[in-house]
Amino acid sequence: MLLTADDAVLLLIDLQQRLMPVIHDRDTVVARAVRLAEAARLMDVPVIATEQNPAGLGPTVPPLSAYPQKVLAKTAFSAAGAPGLAALLLAAGGGPASPGGTPGEGATASAGGTPVEGATASAGGTPVEGATASAGGTPVEGATASAGGSRRQIIVVGCEAHVCVLQTVLDLLADGHRVAVAADAVGSRDPADRSAALERARQHGAEIVTSEMVLFEWLRDSQHPRFREVQKLLK
C-alpha cells in the first residue's frame, strides 16, 4: 500500500546539536531529514520533533529546527512512552497512542564521554542523553486530518536508530499505527547498530523506505501542484 501525504505525520526523533556530531554519516542523515521536512511543509504534512534531555544534548539541529509545529522534550527512550506525544498525534489526526516505554535506569556514558543515547551521566561532563522534565502535549497548529478524521501513517526519522528510534517504532506499531522508517534519515554511532535496528523494525512490521520513496508516493503524479518544488529537493 502506498504512502499518502493526506494520511501522514512526520516524526523527527532526537536530531540534536550535541548528539549529531558522533552519528555515523550524520550529514546524510540530516540532509535526508531536511528533504522530508521540507516536502512535509510543501504538502501540509504535520511535523513533530522530540528532544531527549535537551539541557544536555541541546536543541534540534538548526537545519531542522524551523520545521516542527511542536517539539516534545522527553526522558523515555521511546517517544511513544513520553508524556505528550499521544496528545500531539491526536491533534495531528494520528489517533491515540498509548504509553509504551519508560525511562531507562542506571545507564552510563561510554568511555571518553562520547554522547550515548540513554546515558544519565558522562565522564568529564560531556552531555549525554538522560533525564529532563517532559513537556506536556499541546495541539499541533495547522494540522489537518484526512478523510475519517485521522492520520494513520507515521514517517519516522532520527537518532539513534537502535535506541530511541527503534523503541518508538515498536511502541507505535503496538499501538496500531502504520509506521515507515526512512532508512537514509536514521543513524547511530555504529553502523552495525543502525543495520540491526532496521532489520528488527522490519521484522516487527515497520516499512523500511527511503526519503525519495516517501516523496514520490506523497506526490503520486507529475501533475501534482507541488511536483516541481518537491523535485528540486532531490537534486
C-alpha positions in Angstrom: 0.0 0.0 0.0 1.4 3.4 -1.0 2.1 6.1 1.5 -0.1 9.2 1.2 0.5 12.8 2.3 -3.1 13.3 3.5 -2.7 10.4 5.9 0.8 11.1 7.2 2.7 12.6 10.1 6.5 13.1 10.1 8.2 12.4 13.4 11.7 13.7 13.9 13.4 11.9 16.7 16.3 13.4 18.7 18.2 15.1 15.8 20.0 17.3 18.4 23.1 19.5 18.3 25.3 17.6 20.7 24.3 14.2 19.6 24.7 14.5 15.8 28.5 15.0 15.8 29.0 11.4 16.9 26.5 9.9 14.5 27.9 7.9 11.6 27.2 9.7 8.2 25.5 12.5 10.1 25.5 14.9 7.2 23.4 12.5 5.1 21.1 11.7 7.9 20.4 15.4 8.5 20.1 16.2 4.8 17.6 13.4 4.2 15.6 14.5 7.2 15.5 18.1 5.9 14.4 16.7 2.5 11.4 15.1 4.2 10.6 18.0 6.4 10.6 20.5 3.5 8.4 18.2 1.5 6.1 17.9 4.5 5.9 21.7 4.7 5.1 21.9 1.0 2.4 19.2 1.2 0.8 20.1 4.5 2.0 17.1 6.4 2.3 17.8 10.2 5.8 17.6 11.6 6.5 16.7 15.3 10.0 16.6 16.8 11.3 15.0 20.0 14.4 16.0 22.0 16.0 13.7 24.6 17.4 15.7 27.5 17.7 19.0 25.6 19.5 20.5 28.6 22.3 18.1 28.0 22.1 17.3 24.2 20.9 20.7 23.1 18.0 21.6 20.8 17.2 20.2 17.4 19.9 21.0 14.8 19.5 24.3 13.0 18.7 22.9 9.5 15.6 21.2 11.0 14.6 23.5 13.9 12.1 25.6 11.9 10.0 22.7 10.6 8.2 21.1 13.6 4.9 22.5 14.7 5.7 21.2 18.1 8.8 19.9 19.9 8.5 17.4 22.8 11.2 17.1 25.4 11.3 13.6 26.8 13.1 11.2 29.2 11.7 8.0 27.8 13.8 6.4 25.1 10.6 5.6 23.3 8.9 8.8 22.3 5.6 6.8 22.4 6.0 6.5 26.1 6.8 10.2 26.7 4.1 12.3 28.2 2.6 14.5 25.4 3.2 12.5 22.2 -0.2 10.9 22.4 -1.9 14.3 22.5 0.3 15.6 19.7 -0.5 12.7 17.4 -4.2 13.0 18.3 -4.1 16.7 17.5 -2.4 15.9 14.2 -5.1 13.4 13.4 -2.9 10.4 14.2 -5.2 8.8 16.7 -4.4 7.8 20.3 -1.0 6.3 21.1 -0.9 4.5 24.4 2.2 4.8 26.6 4.8 2.3 25.6 8.3 2.7 27.0 9.6 4.1 30.3 12.9 5.9 31.0 15.8 3.6 31.3 17.6 3.4 34.7 21.2 3.0 35.5 22.6 3.7 32.1 26.1 5.3 32.0 28.0 7.1 29.3 30.6 5.3 27.1 34.3 5.7 27.8 35.7 9.1 26.8 32.4 10.9 27.4 31.0 10.3 24.0 27.3 11.2 23.9 25.3 7.9 24.1 21.6 7.6 23.9 20.1 6.6 27.2 23.0 7.6 29.4 22.5 9.6 32.6 26.0 10.8 33.3 29.2 11.2 31.3 32.9 11.3 32.0 34.3 14.7 32.0 30.9 16.4 32.0 30.2 15.6 28.3 26.4 16.0 27.7 24.6 12.7 27.2 21.1 11.6 26.7 19.4 11.5 30.1 16.7 12.8 32.3 14.8 16.1 31.9 11.3 17.1 32.6 8.9 16.0 29.9 6.8 18.6 28.1 3.0 18.2 28.2 1.2 17.6 25.0 -0.4 20.5 23.2 -2.2 20.6 19.9 -0.2 20.8 16.7 -1.1 24.0 15.0 -2.2 23.9 11.4 -2.5 20.1 11.3 -5.3 18.7 9.2 -6.8 15.3 9.3 -7.5 13.0 6.3 -10.9 11.7 5.5 -12.4 10.0 8.5 -10.6 12.4 10.9 -7.3 10.6 11.4 -3.8 10.3 10.1 -2.5 6.8 10.5 0.9 6.8 8.7 3.9 7.9 10.8 7.1 8.5 8.9 10.0 8.2 11.4 13.5 9.6 11.1 16.2 10.4 13.6 18.7 9.0 16.1 19.8 6.8 17.5 18.4 4.1 15.2 18.9 1.3 17.7 17.7 3.1 20.8 15.1 5.9 20.7 14.1 5.3 17.0 13.6 1.6 17.4 11.8 1.7 20.7 9.5 4.4 19.4 8.8 2.4 16.2 8.0 -0.8 18.2 5.6 1.0 20.5 3.8 2.8 17.7 3.4 -0.5 15.9 2.0 -2.0 19.1 -0.5 0.9 19.3 -1.8 0.0 15.8 -0.1 2.7 13.7 1.3 2.2 10.3 5.0 3.1 10.6 7.5 3.7 7.9 11.2 4.3 8.8 13.2 6.4 6.3 16.4 4.3 6.3 18.5 7.1 4.8 17.4 9.6 7.5 18.2 7.5 10.6 21.6 6.9 12.2 23.6 5.5 15.0 27.2 5.9 16.2 27.9 2.4 15.0 26.6 1.5 11.5 26.1 -2.1 12.8 23.6 -0.9 15.4 21.7 1.0 12.7 21.5 -2.1 10.4 20.3 -4.3 13.3 17.7 -1.7 14.3 16.3 -1.5 10.7 16.1 -5.3 10.5 14.4 -5.6 13.8 11.9 -2.9 12.9 11.2 -4.7 9.7 10.6 -8.0 11.4 8.0 -6.3 13.7 6.1 -4.8 10.8 7.6 -1.4 10.1 8.1 -0.5 6.5 11.7 0.4 5.6 11.7 3.1 3.0 13.9 5.9 1.7 13.2 9.6 1.7 12.8 9.6 -2.1 10.3 6.8 -1.9 8.2 8.8 0.5 8.3 12.0 -1.6 7.2 10.2 -4.8 4.5 8.3 -3.0 3.2 11.6 -1.4 3.2 13.2 -4.9 1.7 10.2 -6.8 1.5 12.2 -10.1 3.8 14.5 -12.0 0.8 16.8 -12.3 0.7 17.4 -8.6 0.8 21.1 -8.0 3.9 20.8 -5.8 5.8 18.4 -8.1 8.4 21.0 -9.3 9.1 22.2 -5.8 9.5 18.7 -4.4 11.5 17.6 -7.4 14.1 20.3 -6.6 14.6 18.6 -3.2 16.1 15.6 -5.0 18.9 17.4 -6.7 
